[in-house]
């Protein structure tokens, strides 16, 4: 946390996107993507990013996204080509093994390229972001720490998550001004325990409801049924309830246990990261997302999307962005006019497309 | 004409209140940015100024050749200077007005076409590219999961296992050449799984699992051959693999085309679909029946074995109403199998 807080001016983050406006852009994106058998989706991605970046303001200045659809398309084509080559080569077992090892060593490089591309293609107040992470740093934060977490049966998962966040934030710059992040590990453990507590308590409650309604027996009998392609060969599976129940329970577990626990963890760690990050040594950030309300937003968004067969997606996007922005503040410790751009170089789009597929996103600038 | 806005010199975040003035000199349009006190900050021929695309109500950015930026919210004025461009027509289509209903209709029709035809194409491509070792690894993972949750080691005697395995080997040997991918192994495993009853199932890589209860209740060679043939049919026709790829394709298409669906739907789409994909459709069961009958006959077993199995099943429990079942009812299947056998 930053010390000379009193000298800083709180400047709210504002999101000016509107549902109707975004719906129009979204549906046109969707239609053009379909009509071009997916090729336009690269341009659609750019337009989407631009919409959300350009409608997000801090101190009257908005973000912007500068990649072109062509860059994204080329990146995706390279990734697809790589996957096809990998698929074909791994028909030979020894090559499959070599390919896997190569891929493992490639991941830190791809992650750095992906973050670099995203950063360089993003700007705020006419100054581009930058990313200066190294291969070694990425290998440590994205491979070594997660392996350690697994080896310690996830008891050190909070350390791994902090290492990842630190790698991402510490290596980012706005122009020449560096971001910095450090937070006590206890805060990460608190978020991790909240995540576990939600799952455990939720599972117990779900079990109790099942027992109380007598569904548990049906479930135990039917569980085998869903695992099994020819389950209908078994007379026990003829009960319609026995057929549908395991699937319902499975969805319920995702909807009630895992996804909300993930959302809870996301909100808590987002607050930690923002509240312990600084920019250029003078600016700081505040994130006050109420975790349970964030879970509610995510859950109700999902229900709305399903009930409208997806047509409520744009509304859900806007609602979530507005909610997150409303709980984010920049603590400005100097002039917003003083950022200066770094030398401009373009990262390739290869890493970016990989980031698309692997869901490696950076969580900066809202 | 003067347009009010904000000016940034290249590579700086310093925001200066300014206005842009369009003038004509020597037959060429010129754009000049002046600060409040009239100082010229940037000037260039209009043709060399890059206009950012209009997206929603976000400010427009006019980028000068030296990298300086003039930013304004006066959309109408910029649109007038810029004239009709591809980007401006795109923006017009995106406007929230009745015409958008037509776009929505085209979108829904497109989704239907993808659902009906596009998915099958994607799945066929992915299946063709999947190497056999990967399938084997997938099977090993599934068997591990089943062992951990549902199944115990088989208690069948060694002789009994050898007898069933010999039937299985006969069937595999009778497979028409070219019907399997190179490097694919068919293996038979036995498990005691009380929760599953008399049952058999196949995994995409060629692992077939038979429950002890099945061997005990349906010991007859021809019945065992019929059911194993049916399961091998699922493998050869790649039903399991196709279902897995189908759900992965749906996940990928939604992510690429519709965008972020939020953490909950993402999980449901990915995991939920995989789960649903483990149950086969009526059509796929019939395909496997047909394949199994032909294979069993080729291997020298009585093709009526599978029909007898289903008939016996139907006497054990009444079939439920057909509409909820994704599988043909047992009596119905027996009848169809007999038709298959009698057909030349």
Contacts between the chains, C-beta under 8 A, distances in Angstrom:
chain1	res1	chain2	res2	distance
A	16	B	57	7.0
A	16	B	58	7.9
A	17	B	56	6.9
A	18	B	56	7.1
A	18	B	57	7.1
A	20	B	96	3.9
A	21	B	56	4.5
A	21	B	57	6.4
A	21	B	94	7.8
A	21	B	96	6.5
A	22	B	56	6.7
A	23	B	96	6.5
A	23	B	100	7.8
A	24	B	93	7.8
A	24	B	94	3.8
A	24	B	95	5.8
A	24	B	96	4.9
A	24	B	100	5.7
A	25	B	55	6.9
A	25	B	56	6.5
A	25	B	94	4.8
A	26	B	259	7.1
A	27	B	100	6.6
A	27	B	103	5.3
A	27	B	104	5.8
A	27	B	107	5.7
A	28	B	90	7.1
A	28	B	93	5.4
A	28	B	94	4.9
A	28	B	103	6.0
A	30	B	107	5.1
A	30	B	110	7.8
A	30	B	257	5.7
A	30	B	258	6.4
A	31	B	103	5.5
A	31	B	106	5.2
A	31	B	107	4.6
A	31	B	110	6.4
A	33	B	256	7.4
A	33	B	257	4.8
A	34	B	107	6.8
A	34	B	110	3.4
A	34	B	111	7.0
A	34	B	113	7.8
A	34	B	114	6.6
A	34	B	257	6.9
A	35	B	106	7.8
A	35	B	110	6.7
A	37	B	118	7.8
A	38	B	256	6.5
A	38	B	257	7.3
A	41	B	256	5.0
A	41	B	257	5.9
A	44	B	257	7.7
A	47	B	53	7.8
A	47	B	55	6.4
A	48	B	259	6.0
A	50	B	53	7.4
A	50	B	55	5.1
A	50	B	58	7.5
A	51	B	55	5.3
A	51	B	56	5.6
A	51	B	58	7.2
A	54	B	55	6.1
A	54	B	56	7.4
A	54	B	58	3.5
A	54	B	59	7.3
A	55	B	56	6.3
A	55	B	57	7.5
A	55	B	58	5.6
A	60	B	15	7.6
A	61	B	13	7.2
A	61	B	15	6.4
A	62	B	58	6.8
A	62	B	59	6.9
A	64	B	52	8.0
A	64	B	61	7.3
A	84	B	129	6.3
A	87	B	129	4.1
A	87	B	130	6.8
A	87	B	131	6.4
A	88	B	129	6.7
A	88	B	131	7.7
A	90	B	131	4.7
A	90	B	133	6.7
A	90	B	134	6.6
A	91	B	131	4.0
A	91	B	132	6.8
A	91	B	133	7.5
A	91	B	182	7.4
A	91	B	183	7.0
A	93	B	133	5.1
A	93	B	183	7.8
A	96	B	131	6.5
A	96	B	133	5.4
A	96	B	134	7.3
A	124	B	13	7.5
A	125	B	8	7.2
A	125	B	13	3.9
A	125	B	15	6.8
A	126	B	8	3.8
A	126	B	11	7.8
A	126	B	12	6.6
A	126	B	13	5.8
A	126	B	69	5.4
A	127	B	11	7.0
A	127	B	12	7.0
A	127	B	13	4.7
A	175	B	11	7.4
A	175	B	13	7.2
A	220	B	195	7.0
A	221	B	195	6.8
A	223	B	149	7.9
A	223	B	150	7.2
A	223	B	195	6.5
A	224	B	150	5.7
A	224	B	193	6.7
A	224	B	195	4.3
A	224	B	196	4.1
A	224	B	197	7.7
A	224	B	199	7.5
A	226	B	275	6.4
A	226	B	278	6.2
A	226	B	279	6.5
A	227	B	146	6.6
A	227	B	150	6.6
A	227	B	201	7.8
A	227	B	278	6.4
A	228	B	196	6.3
A	228	B	199	6.1
A	228	B	201	4.7
A	228	B	278	7.4
A	229	B	201	5.1
A	229	B	202	6.4
A	229	B	234	6.1
A	229	B	239	7.3
A	229	B	240	6.8
A	229	B	278	6.4
A	229	B	279	6.9
A	229	B	280	5.1
A	230	B	199	6.7
A	230	B	200	6.3
A	230	B	201	5.5
A	230	B	202	8.0
A	230	B	230	7.2
A	230	B	231	7.0
A	230	B	234	7.9
A	230	B	280	7.7
A	230	B	285	7.6
A	230	B	327	8.0
A	231	B	196	7.9
A	231	B	199	7.2
A	231	B	201	8.0
A	231	B	279	7.0
A	231	B	327	7.9
A	232	B	285	7.7
A	232	B	325	6.5
A	232	B	326	7.7
A	232	B	327	3.5
A	232	B	330	7.7
A	233	B	198	7.5
A	233	B	199	6.1
A	233	B	200	7.4
A	233	B	227	7.6
A	233	B	309	7.9
A	233	B	310	8.0
A	233	B	313	6.6
A	233	B	330	7.7
A	234	B	196	6.7
A	234	B	197	4.0
A	234	B	198	6.6
A	234	B	199	5.3
A	235	B	197	7.3
A	235	B	313	6.1
A	235	B	316	4.9
A	235	B	317	3.2
A	236	B	197	5.3
A	236	B	317	7.7
A	237	B	197	8.0
A	238	B	317	5.5
A	238	B	318	7.4
A	238	B	319	6.4
A	238	B	320	4.5
A	238	B	325	7.9
A	239	B	320	7.0
A	240	B	320	5.9
A	240	B	321	7.7
A	240	B	324	4.6
A	240	B	325	7.9
A	243	B	324	6.8
A	243	B	325	7.5
A	244	B	324	7.6
A	247	B	272	7.9
A	247	B	275	6.5
A	247	B	276	6.5
A	250	B	271	7.7
A	250	B	272	6.7
A	250	B	275	5.5
A	251	B	268	6.3
A	251	B	272	5.7
A	254	B	264	7.1
A	254	B	267	4.8
A	254	B	268	5.6
A	254	B	271	6.4
A	254	B	272	6.6
A	255	B	264	6.0
A	255	B	268	7.1
A	258	B	267	6.3
A	259	B	263	5.2
A	259	B	264	3.9
A	259	B	267	5.2
A	259	B	268	8.0
A	260	B	264	7.7
A	262	B	263	5.3
A	263	B	263	5.7
A	263	B	264	7.7
A	266	B	263	7.4
A	298	B	262	5.6
A	298	B	263	6.0
A	298	B	264	6.0
A	299	B	264	6.5
A	301	B	262	5.3
A	301	B	264	7.9
A	302	B	261	7.9
A	302	B	262	5.7
A	302	B	264	4.0
A	302	B	265	5.1
A	302	B	268	7.8
A	305	B	261	6.5
A	305	B	262	7.3
A	305	B	265	6.1
A	306	B	265	7.3
A	310	B	258	6.1
A	311	B	104	7.6
A	313	B	258	5.8
A	313	B	259	6.8
A	313	B	261	6.7
A	316	B	262	6.4
A	317	B	259	7.1
A	317	B	260	6.7
A	320	B	262	7.3
A	336	B	13	6.3
A	336	B	15	7.7
A	337	B	12	7.6
A	337	B	13	5.9
A	337	B	14	4.1
A	337	B	15	6.3
A	338	B	13	7.0
A	338	B	14	7.6
A	339	B	12	7.2
A	339	B	13	3.8
A	340	B	11	6.1
A	340	B	12	5.9
A	340	B	13	7.6
A	341	B	10	7.5
A	341	B	11	3.3
A	341	B	12	7.0
A	344	B	11	7.9
